[in-house]
Amino acid sequence: MPTLVHEFAWPDRVVIGTIGVPGARTFYLQVRTGKKIVSIALEKQQSAQLAEKIDEILDQLITLEGNPFSVPTGTPIELVDNDQLEAVEEQFRTGAMTLGWDPTTAQVVIEAYPIMDADPDDDDEPVGGDGGEVPEMLLVRMPVGTARAFAKRTREVVGAGRPACPLCGYPVDPDGHVCTLPEA
């Protein structure tokens, strides 16, 4: 069965946002073009790494002679997006992700795939068989300015979680914290 591809070539909006309180937040990558919105859940660490790697790609492109793709060194102010997520209907929970660069369109490319349930006892029914589960993925292509703004916002969202304990470094929960200092 063919894969259902949720493709966004020049999205109106692409952001990482959260639902919930620090310590119990769910992270979402949300993409919108017109009225079409797709939201996929991902881990905090996936979000942080995505922002880091996007910045690395853009920083490497800046070093090319003449900066042929006009990659901004900072976030263009007109692309800053601090709005909340729009209505979230989770499409899938992200497993594997790939990140790339398309020099023909000067866009950063994100591919996200759902976590595949591997049940060794259930080898009778392949994914996409009569069970109704269609394999799917998210494909997002975003220009360099949008990518820079996406990475900045993502770092801010990830950093807005629970504060770290100054003694042990573990997160401090709103209802308290039992510090487990390492023994000397």
C-alpha positions as CSV (number, residue, x, y, z in Angstrom):
1,M,0.0,0.0,0.0
2,P,1.4,3.4,-0.9
3,T,2.5,5.8,1.8
4,L,0.3,8.7,2.7
5,V,2.5,11.8,2.4
6,H,1.5,15.0,4.2
7,E,3.5,17.3,2.1
8,F,4.1,21.1,2.6
9,A,6.3,22.7,0.0
10,W,6.0,26.3,1.1
11,P,4.1,26.3,4.4
12,D,2.4,29.3,5.7
13,R,3.4,28.2,9.2
14,V,5.8,25.6,10.7
15,V,6.4,25.6,14.4
16,I,7.2,23.5,17.5
17,G,4.7,24.0,20.3
18,T,3.5,22.2,23.4
19,I,0.4,21.3,25.2
20,G,0.5,20.7,29.0
21,V,2.5,22.0,31.9
22,P,6.2,21.7,32.3
23,G,7.1,18.2,33.3
24,A,4.1,16.8,31.5
25,R,4.2,18.6,28.2
26,T,3.6,17.0,24.8
27,F,5.6,18.5,22.0
28,Y,4.1,19.0,18.5
29,L,5.5,19.9,15.1
30,Q,2.7,21.7,13.5
31,V,2.6,22.7,9.8
32,R,-0.1,24.7,8.0
33,T,-0.8,25.8,4.5
34,G,-4.1,27.5,4.1
35,K,-6.7,25.5,5.9
36,K,-4.6,22.2,5.8
37,I,-3.0,21.6,9.2
38,V,-0.9,18.6,10.3
39,S,0.3,18.1,13.9
40,I,2.7,15.3,14.8
41,A,3.9,14.6,18.4
42,L,7.6,14.3,19.1
43,E,9.9,14.1,22.1
44,K,11.5,17.2,23.7
45,Q,14.9,15.8,22.7
46,Q,13.8,15.4,19.1
47,S,12.7,19.0,19.0
48,A,15.9,20.3,20.5
49,Q,18.1,18.2,18.1
50,L,16.0,19.3,15.1
51,A,16.6,23.0,16.0
52,E,20.3,22.4,16.6
53,K,20.8,20.5,13.3
54,I,18.8,23.1,11.3
55,D,21.1,25.9,12.6
56,E,24.2,23.7,11.8
57,I,23.0,23.3,8.2
58,L,22.3,27.0,7.8
59,D,25.6,28.0,9.4
60,Q,27.5,25.8,7.0
61,L,25.6,27.3,4.0
62,I,26.6,30.8,5.1
63,T,30.3,29.8,4.8
64,L,29.9,29.1,1.1
65,E,31.6,31.7,-1.0
66,G,29.2,34.5,-1.7
67,N,26.4,32.9,0.5
68,P,24.6,31.9,-2.8
69,F,21.4,31.0,-0.9
70,S,21.1,34.3,1.0
71,V,21.0,32.4,4.4
72,P,20.4,34.9,7.2
73,T,22.8,34.9,10.2
74,G,20.0,35.7,12.6
75,T,16.2,35.3,12.7
76,P,14.4,37.7,10.4
77,I,12.1,39.7,12.7
78,E,9.1,39.5,10.3
79,L,9.3,35.6,10.5
80,V,9.1,35.4,14.3
81,D,6.1,33.4,15.3
82,N,5.2,33.3,19.1
83,D,1.6,32.4,18.7
84,Q,0.1,29.3,20.3
85,L,-0.5,26.1,18.4
86,E,-3.6,26.0,16.4
87,A,-6.2,23.3,17.0
88,V,-4.2,20.1,17.5
89,E,-5.3,16.8,16.2
90,E,-2.4,14.5,16.4
91,Q,-1.6,12.7,13.1
92,F,1.0,10.4,14.6
93,R,3.8,10.1,17.1
94,T,7.2,10.6,15.5
95,G,9.8,7.9,15.4
96,A,12.5,8.5,12.8
97,M,13.2,11.9,11.3
98,T,15.5,13.0,8.5
99,L,16.8,16.5,7.8
100,G,18.3,17.7,4.5
101,W,19.0,20.5,2.2
102,D,17.5,20.9,-1.3
103,P,19.8,23.3,-3.2
104,T,17.4,23.4,-6.2
105,T,14.8,25.2,-4.1
106,A,17.1,26.6,-1.4
107,Q,14.9,24.9,1.3
108,V,15.5,22.9,4.4
109,V,13.7,19.5,4.2
110,I,12.3,17.7,7.2
111,E,10.9,14.1,6.9
112,A,9.1,12.6,9.9
113,Y,7.9,9.0,10.1
114,P,5.6,7.5,12.8
115,I,6.8,5.1,15.4
116,M,6.3,1.7,14.0
117,D,4.7,-0.8,16.4
118,A,6.8,-4.0,16.2
119,D,4.8,-6.8,17.6
120,P,6.8,-10.0,17.1
121,D,3.7,-12.1,17.9
122,D,1.6,-10.5,15.2
123,D,3.3,-11.2,11.9
124,D,0.0,-12.2,10.2
125,E,-1.1,-8.6,9.4
126,P,1.4,-6.3,7.6
127,V,1.0,-2.5,8.1
128,G,-1.5,-1.2,5.6
129,G,-3.2,-4.6,5.2
130,D,-6.9,-5.1,6.1
131,G,-6.2,-3.5,9.5
132,G,-6.8,-0.1,8.0
133,E,-3.5,1.4,9.1
134,V,-2.0,3.3,6.1
135,P,1.7,4.0,6.4
136,E,2.3,7.8,6.4
137,M,4.9,10.5,6.7
138,L,5.3,14.2,7.0
139,L,7.4,16.1,4.4
140,V,8.1,19.8,5.0
141,R,10.2,22.1,2.8
142,M,10.9,25.5,4.2
143,P,12.9,28.4,3.0
144,V,16.1,29.5,4.9
145,G,14.5,32.4,6.8
146,T,11.6,30.3,7.9
147,A,14.0,27.6,9.0
148,R,16.0,30.0,11.0
149,A,12.9,31.3,12.8
150,F,11.7,27.7,13.3
151,A,15.0,26.8,15.0
152,K,14.9,29.9,17.3
153,R,11.3,29.3,18.4
154,T,12.1,25.6,19.0
155,R,15.0,26.4,21.3
156,E,12.8,28.8,23.2
157,V,10.0,26.3,23.6
158,V,12.4,23.6,24.7
159,G,14.1,25.9,27.2
160,A,10.8,27.0,28.7
161,G,10.4,23.8,30.7
162,R,11.1,23.0,34.3
163,P,14.1,24.8,35.8
164,A,17.2,22.7,36.6
165,C,18.3,22.2,40.2
166,P,21.5,24.1,40.8
167,L,22.9,21.3,42.9
168,C,22.1,18.1,41.0
169,G,21.0,19.4,37.6
170,Y,17.8,17.4,37.5
171,P,14.5,19.1,36.7
172,V,12.6,20.8,39.6
173,D,8.9,19.8,39.6
174,P,6.3,22.4,40.6
175,D,5.3,20.3,43.6
176,G,8.8,20.0,44.9
177,H,12.2,18.3,44.3
178,V,14.2,15.7,46.2
179,C,17.8,16.6,45.4
180,T,20.0,13.5,44.9
181,L,23.5,14.9,45.1
182,P,26.2,12.6,43.8
183,E,28.3,11.1,46.5
184,A,31.9,12.4,46.7
